[in-house]
């Protein structure tokens, strides 16, 4: 499925119920044409798929609707359909030549894995034995196995840090940590977090920036700039959501990440802490900037996305049902906050 189709599917993802990305070529949702089941609010029998020759289509197993993506968009927003057609026209008639497909034989190994670079000295979680304590820790937190290659294990974290920045940390009482690398779009390591495995550590997270001029953002290396971009606080939480980045505790304007992307193509998802003044201010700032925000339900007892997963919930579905923007976001925030 090409980037234009993915972009417009992303734009309507928060405007249809029970939207879920199944793969790069398949999306499921509650049919907005027939409304799906009137007796079961969890039924979702509408699909957007890519078919050979035909291209991207929408069909519903309930009402039998079948149409092109352009016609389906017209059921959601006629203005969006016109934008979609313009983008299609411009792509078809673009003057510049498309770049040649990359030669797989000449693919360059990312810089952060070249030679003796820092991560080369560590093992990925995906490379550890099935009974390794670090692997068991990651599995216990139900982090998707498809993301285990993004996380690393440092048996002596402080000593490893000192090989990158000499004398940065004391090596007395050194301990193992889970390493969460910050890698940019060029594949270059520019920072990382070390997460303690201990139950009650003195310092849970240690953040080290190799390039202090860059923002503390996790997930840039796998970010699709054309789809809806989700943004959370913690890197681990980001591994449970589609096309998601994490600000790693920093207050970063998303326009610095993708400066040409419209504000309404971002969703900001803060932790569920209605008594946290700093979080409330960040949500207010995100609304002012024109971003979509998630305002959690009042009866949700869990603080973050990982907690919800561990409780057996589907945080992606909860978020999609609670995305707000503009005045409706401000009204929902006023009701949600407790300060």
N, C-alpha and C positions, 0 to 999 in steps of 0.2 A: 504494500500500500504506500503510495507516494506521500510526500510531506504535506501537500495541500489538503488532501483528504484527511490526514491525521490532524492537521491544524483545526479544521472546521468541526471535526468530531469532538476534539478537545473543547472547542468553544461552546458546544451545546451540552457537554457532559454534566454541567450543574443545572441544566434546565429540563432534564428528563429524570424520571424517578428510577431508582435502583440501577443506575448506570454502572457498568462494570467492564473493564478492559480484560478480555480473555487472552488475547495474544496481539501481535502486531497487525493481524488481519481480521480480527474478530472482536466485536463489542456487543454486549448484551444489555437490555434495558426493559423497563415496563413500557409497553407500546403507547405512545402519545396520541395515536390516531383512534384506537378503539378503547383506550383506557385499561386494556387487559381485563383481568378478572374483577368483577364487582363484589365478589364474596371473599376473595383472598388477596390481601394487599401485598403479599410477598411474591405473587406471580410476576414473572418477567419473561415474556415470550417474543419480544422484539429483538432483532439482530441486525447489525451492520457488518457485512462481510465483503471480502474481495473475491471476485470470481474471474477465472481466466477469460480473456477476450472482452467480457461484458464490463469489467471494472468493479467499482465499489457500489454495492446496492444495499437497500434496506428491505427486510421482509418480516412479517409477523406470523407466528404459528397459530395465533388465536383468530384474527380477523382475515388473514390471508393477504394483507396488503403487501405489495411488492413494487419497488420503484427505485430509480436512481438516487444517489446521494443528494443530488441537486434538488430533486422533487421532494425528498424527505425533509431537507432543510427548509423548504418553503412552508411546511406544516409547522415549523418551529418559529421561524423569523424570516419574513420575505426580504428584509434588508440584508440579512446574512446571506441569503441565496444570491442576491445581486453581487455582493462582494466575492462570493465563491466563484461565480461565473467570470468576473473580471480577472481574478487571480488565474483562473484556468486559461483565459484568453492571452494574458500577458506571458504566461509560461510557454504557451504554444508558439507565440510569435516573438519570443525573446531573440534579440539580435546576436547576443554573445553565444559562442559555442560552449556546449557542456564540457566540463573537464573529463578526460578519459578515465575509465574505471581503473582503480588502483591495481598494480601488478602485485599479486599476492606473494610472489617470489621475492619482491623487493620491500616488503613491509618492514619498517624499522621498529625495533623493540623500543617501547617507551623509555624515556630517559631515566625515570625513577627505578627501572629494573635493569639498566645497563651497568656493565662492569661491576665496580665495588660500591655502588650507590647504597644508601642506608637500608632500604627494604630488602635488598638482596641478602642481607645477613639474617633475615628472619624467615620463619615459615608462615605461610598462609594457614588460616584455620582449616581450609579445605584439604590441606596437605597433612594434617595431624592424624594420628591413629584414632580410631573410633572411641577408645577409652581414655584419651588424653584429657586431663582436667579442664584445660581451656576449651576444648571441643565440647565437652559435656556442659560447661557453663553456657556456651553459645546456644547449644541445643535446648538447654533448660529454659532459656529466655525465648525460645521458639523463633529465633531469627531464621528466616527462610534459607534453606541450604543453598539456593542459587546465589546468595549474597556472601557466603562464607569465604569466597576468594578475595573479597574486598577487605577482610579483617586479618590482622597478623598477630603473632604471639611473640612477645619478648620475654625470655626467661629471667633476664636481669635488665629491667627497663632503664634504670639510671645509667648503668654502664654503657648500654647501647646508645643512649642520648649523648653521652660524653664522647662517643666516636664521631658524632656529627658536629656538636658544639662543645669543644673541650672545656672541662670543669664546670659545666652547666649545672649539674646536680651532684649531691653528695652520694657516694656509693656505699655508705654505711647503712646497714639494714636494707639493702637493695631487695626488691621483690619483683615477681613477674607481673606483667600487665598486658591487657588486650590493647593492641595498637590500631587506631582508627585513622588512616592517612587522609590528608587533604591533597587532592591531586587536581591540577587544572586541566583545561580543555586540550592542552598540548601534551598531556601525559606527564607533567613535571610535578614531583612532590614538592610542596611548599610549606607544609606543616603537618601536625598530627596531634591526636589526643591519646593519652595512655589511661585506660580505665582499670582501676584496681579490681582484683578478683575477691578481695576480702569483704566480709559482711558489713563491718563497720570501720572502714578505713579513715585515717586522719584526713587524707586527701583522696577523694573518689576519682576525680579527673585531673590530669596534668596536661596542659596544652602547651605545645612547643611550636613556635613559628620559625621556620628556616628563612622565609622571606617575610619580614615584619611589615612590608608595604602592602601585602595582600590581606584580604578579608578572610576571617575564619569561616570558610564555607566548605561543607562536605558534599560531595556528589557531583561536582562540576564535570568530571571526566565522563560520566554516563548520562548527562542531561541532554534531553531532546529539546532544542530551542524552539521547535515549531509546535509542540504540543502544549497543553495546559500544564503550567509549572506549579507544583505544590511545594510549600516551604514550611518546615517545622523547626523546633528548637534543637532537638538532640539527634545526632547522627544515627544512633541505633533505631530511633523511631522512624527515620526516613526510609529505612530498609523494608518497611511494611507497606509503603505507599507507592503508587506509580509516578514516575518522572518527578522525583522529589529530591530537594536539597535541604540541608540543615545549616542553621546559622551558628551552631556550636556556642550558644550563649551570647552571641554578639547582636547588636542592633544594626543591621545592614539594610540599606535601601536596595530593593531588588532590581531597580533600574541600573545599578552599577554592575550587575551580573549580565543582564541582557538589555542594554540601553535602548534598543529599537523595538522591544516587545510591548504591546499595549498593556496598560495596567490591569484591564479586566481579564487577562490571560494568566494571572497569578492567583493562587489561593494561599493565604497565610493562616497557619494552624498553630496556635499557641497552646501550651499546656492548660489543662482544665483546673486552673487555680483562680477562682473568682475573687479571692481576698488578696491577691498579689498585685500591688499597685503598679509595679514595673510592667507586668504582663498586660494589664489594662491599658496603660499608656501606649504600649507597642501596638495593641489592637486598634486603638483610636488613631494612631499615626498611620497605620496601614489603610484604614478606611478613608482618611483624608487624602492619601495618595491615589485612591481609586482602586485599590486591590480588593478582591473578594476575601472574606474572612470566614472562619468557622467559629460559630458561637455554640458551645456545647450545650446539650439539654440540661435543665436544672437538676434532674434526678440521676445524672450520671455520676457515680461515686469515684471513678478512677481518674488519677492525675494525668497520666500520659498514655500514648498509643500502645507502648509495650505492655503496660498494665492491663489495658483493654484486651489485648491479644491473649495474655495469660489467663484472663477471666473468661475466655471463650467467645468474646465479642468480635464483630467485624468493624474495625474502626473506619475503614474506607467507606462502608455503607452509611455509618453514622455521620461522617463528615459530609458526604454528598447530600444528605437530608438536612444539613444545618449550615449550608453555605449562604452567606448574606453579603450584601454590598450596599453602599450608599446609606440612605435614610433608614432602610429596614435593618441594616447592620447596626446603626447607632441605637435604634430602638431596642433591638435584641440585646445589645451590650448593656444597656441601662438596666434591663430586667435581670441579666445574668450576674453582673458584678455585685460584690457584697461589701463595698467600701464607699 
